[in-house]
Amino acid sequence: MEGSRTEQAIRRIEAALNRIEAASDKLAPASGIDSELAARHEALRGEVAATLRDLDRLIEGLEQ
């Protein structure tokens, strides 16, 4: 059951990230995107991905 809760949490996080990305795509103009802003965005995405991997490892550790 614990694995199921973990999987559900991960699915909810991934769905939220997808909604955030979709919303940001709608807000960002198709052309003329500030390259500095785009670089900061990519850096933040990398940090979020690393944090999610860390959380996943922590959750796995709790399940053991």
Secondary structure by P-SEA (a helix, b strand, c coil): caaaaaaaaaaaaaaaaaaaaaaaaaacccccccaaaaaaaaaaaaaaaaaaaaaaaaaaaaac
